[in-house]
Amino acid sequence: MYGVKGGEKPAASMKDVAEKAGVSTATVSHVINQTRFVAEETKVKVIQAMKELDYRPNSAARSLRSSKSKTIGLLIPVMGSDTSNFFFMSIAQGIENKLKEHGYNLILSNSNEQPENEEEQIKAYNAQLIDGLIMAPTGTDQSYLENTLSGTYPVVFIDRKPQGYDGDCVVVDNFQGTNEAVKLLFQKGHKKIGYISGALGLSTSDERLCGYKRELEEHNIPVLQSLIKIGDASFDTGYKLTKELMEKEKITALLVANNVMTMGAMAYLQESETKIPEELAVIGYDDYDWAKITTPPLTVIKQPAFELGVTAGEALLERINNPEKSFQEYRLSTEIVIRKSV
């Protein structure tokens, strides 16, 4: 058996250093491996705690970590047959194209929109000695990452902007997308505009709703809660909420803020034989092939998914090569693709 020889204290661990310095183990790792910026005051605390505890980083592990695996992790939150699969797969293609130019391979995993799955996948990546991670978080509060990430590789967030954890972020300007869509509907003479969204709490959903409200306020039109319908992002909910708006609110235009709910909305409108755009103007989110063959073809807010992936790849490569630079937010523009539903 291995044990501590007579009276000797067990060697201090990284956790011991973190507790003494009053920081997370990830912060201690950042100081040791220089993988992320750490404030000078915090760095001094960590170094002092290491001296007092006579903590000696595992030189073999550090040596292993200093060699490049040329592998990047990608963690996305797709669910079953959700059409967001196409959006994130386009992002993945963009990331992979950029990384291949620099000799990197990509490992893909899925959180299935479950925070516990996300945490489990990150821990798996920690054991694989990846050079970096690109992830779309399952929620806005990512403060738990301080204790989940190993701290030995950089992280770039995509699509959704996290809170409680600093890092590079590549997102789409969701505010701009819905704001310009409502502006287009106003230009066409609409004032009673219904709005359907998935659950709030993600930066994407929150920013899209904010864009809708702001444009109404710009035209001095009251924001009516009865015209705003929120539910789980599913085909059935899109169908149900569209039916509610049509039967109870008599809207003249409808803006649906995610793709799978847009499909449900169009299913109800075609089933009810609503004349589009004569009786109702419709704008959906994301530009998939099915939007071109609806009756009539659907006007949509197009997100630059592939370009988002390329930008995320570039951001991660830049972070790997310049670990001390300040964190950045990259924000890409949306585009209104006008067809015959408006």
N, C-alpha and C positions, 0 to 999 in steps of 0.2 A: 504493500500500500504506500501511496505517496502521502506525505503529511508535512506539517511544519515542524522543523527540528526544535528540540527543547528550548522553549521560551521565546523563539523567534516570532516576530509579528508577521502575519500574512502580508504579501505584497499588496500595495494599494491598487485599486482598480480605477478605471475611468469614472465609474459612478461615484466613487469616494471623492475624487477631485471635483466633480460636478456639484456634489452636495456641499463641500467645503467652500467652493467659490460662489455658490448660490446661483448656478446656471444649469442649463440642460446638458446631458451627455453629448448631444449633437454639437453644442457650442464648444465644448472641450475638444471634440474631434476636429472642428473647423480650425481651432487654434493650432493644434498639432500638425494637421495635414495641409493647412493654408488653402482650404477648398472654398472658403467663403469669407467675405469681409466681416470682421468682428471689431467692434468699437475698441479703441485703445484702452479705455478704462477697464472694460470687461476682460480684455486680453491679459492685462496686468494681474487681475484677480486670479485668473486661471493659472498663469505661470507661477504666481506666489503659492497657490494651493499645491501645485505639482512639486515645488521645492520643499514645502513643509511636510508633505506626505512621502517625499522621496519617490514620486511616481515616475516610472520609466516606461515610455511607450514601447510596445512590442516592435522591435526593429525589423523582424522578419515580416510582420504584417505590413509595416510601412513600406518596406522594400517591394512587397508584392503589389501594394496599392499604387506605387509610383510608376509601375509598368502599365502601359496602355492595353486594355483588352480589345479596343476598337469595336466595342459593342455599346449600343444605346438602348435603353428601355423606353417603351411607349405604353402608357396606361390610359385607356379610354373607357367611357361609361355607357356602352351600347346595351340595349335590352332586347333580347329575342329577335323578332322580326321588325322591330321599330325601324322606320325609315331613316332615323338618325345614323343608322349603320352606314348609309351611303355618304353622308356628310363626313363622318369620322374616317371612313375608308379613303375618301378623297384627300383628307388631311394627311393620313398615313402615307399615301403615295407621294405627296409633296415632300414630306420629311425624308422618306427613303431615297428619293431622287437626289436631294441635296446631300445627304450623308454619304451616299455611294460615291459621289465626286471626291470625297475625302477618305475613302477606304473604310468607312464604318458600316457595321451591320446593325439591323434593327430587330429587337425582340418585342413582340406585341402581346399585351395581356388586357383583360377586360374586368372592370369593377362591377359591371351590371347595375350601375347606379346605387350600389350598396356601400356605405362607408366602411363597414367591417371587411368587405372584400377588398376594398381599396387598400386598407391597412395591411391586410395579409399579402397582397401582391407586392407592396413596397418592401415588406420584410423579405420576400423571396428575391427581389432585385438586390437587396443589401448583401445577400449571400452569393450573388453571381459576379461581383466585382465589375459592374458596368461602369462606363466612363461618364455617363450622364443619364438623366431621366426627363422625358417630356410627358406631361400628364394633364388631363382635363379633370379637375377635381369634382367629386360628387356633391359638394356643398360649398358655401362661401367661407365657412369657418374652418380654416386649415391649421389652427394653432397646435393641434395634436402632432403635426409633422415634426416639430422640434424634437420630440422623443421617439419618433418612428423612423425617420430617415437616418442613415448611418453617418451622414456628414462627410462622406468621402467622395461624393460626386455632386456636380451641380444639377439644378432642377429648373426647367422652363415650363410654365403653365400655359395651356392653350384653351381658347374658347371662353373659359370662365375665369373671372378674376377672383382669387382667394383673399380671405382676410385672416389676419393673425399669423401670417408667415410671409417673409420677404423673399422675393425672387423675380426673375425676369418673367414677363407675361406677354403673350401674343393673342390678341382678341380682335373681334370684329366690332365696328362701331354700331352696336345694336340700337342706340338712341337715334342715330342718323337714319337707319333703315325705316323704322316705323314713323319717324317724324316726316320724312319725305313722302311716305305712302299716304299719310293723312293729308299732307299738303296737296297731293295729286287728286285725292277725293274731293277736297274743297274746290279745287279748280274745275272739277266736273259738276259742281253745284250741290254736293252732299253736305248735310249738316248733322244728320242723325246717324252716326257711325258706330256700329257695334264692334266690340273688341273681345276676342277670345284668346286666352293664354293658358299655358301650363302653370303648374304651381310656382308661386313666387319664392324668393329666397336665393335663387341663383342669380348671378350678376347679369346673365343674358336676359332672363325673364324680367327682372327689375328694370333694366335699362330700356327694354322695348316698351314696357308700359309707360315709363317716364316720357319717352319720345311721343307716344300717342297723346298723353295728357298735355304736354307742353304745346303741341300744335293747336289743340283745342283752345287752350288759354290764349294763345297768340291771336286767335280770331274771336276772342271774347265769348266763347261758347262754353257754358257750364259743363264740367265733367260730371256726368251722371253715373253713379255706381250701378244703376240698373242696366246700363249698356255695356258694363265690363263683366265678363264671365270668366271665372278662374276655375280650373279643374285639373285632374291628372292628365298628363300628355298622352292621350290615347285616341284611337279612331272613334270609339263609342262615345267618349266624352265630347269630342268635337261635333259629332252628330247631334247629341242631346242638347248641347248648349246653343247650337245654331237654331234648332227647333224652338227653344225657349225664346230666343231673341226675335225670331220671325213671328211667332204667335202672340207674344206679349208686348213687344216694344215697337213693332212696325218700323224697323230700321230701313234705311234706303241704301246703306253700304255696310260692308263687313270686312274687318281686317283680322286675320287669324295669324297669331304670332309664332306658330311652329308647324312643321310640315305634316306630322302625323294627324294633328287636329284639323289641318286644312283638308286632308283627304276625307275625314269624317264629315266636315262641313259640306263639301261638294257632294258627297253621297246623299245627304239629306236634301240639299237643294235640287238635285236632279230627280230624286224620288218624288219630291213635292211639286215637280214641274215648274219651279220658279224660273221666270225668264231673266236670264243674265245677259247684259247688264240693264235691260229695260226696267225690271222690277227691283233688282238688287245688284249693286256693283260689288265685286269681290277681289280682295288682294290676299294672297297667301305668302308663306315663307319658304324659301329655298327653291331652287330651280331644277326640278327633276323632269325626266322625260314624260312622266305621266301628266304633268301640268300642261304640256303642249297638245295633248290629245283629248282633254276634257271638252265639254260642249258648253260654252265656247272655250278656247284655249285661255289659260289662267294667267293673269298678271301677278307677278311675284316679286318679293324682295330677295335678290340673289346674294348669297354670301360667297366670298372668294375662298372656298375651302382648300383647294390645291395650293393657292398662293399663301394661305395661312400656314400650311405645312412647311412650305419652302422657307418662310420667314422664321418659323420655330426652329428648323434645322440650323439656319444661319445664326440665330440667337444663341443656341446651345454651343455651337462650334466657337463662337466668339467668347462665350463664358469659359469654355475649357481652356482657351488660349490666353485669356485675360481674366483670371479669377478675382482680381482685386478691383475691377471696374465697378462703378455703381450700377444698381439694378435699373432696368429699363422696361417701359411698357410700349409695345408695338401695337398700334391700332390701325386696322385695315378698313377701307370703305366698302359699303354695300352698293348695290346697283338695283334700280327699279327696272325690271324687264316688262315692258308694256305689251299686253296682248289684248284680247277682245272682251275680257270680263269687267272692264272699266269703261 
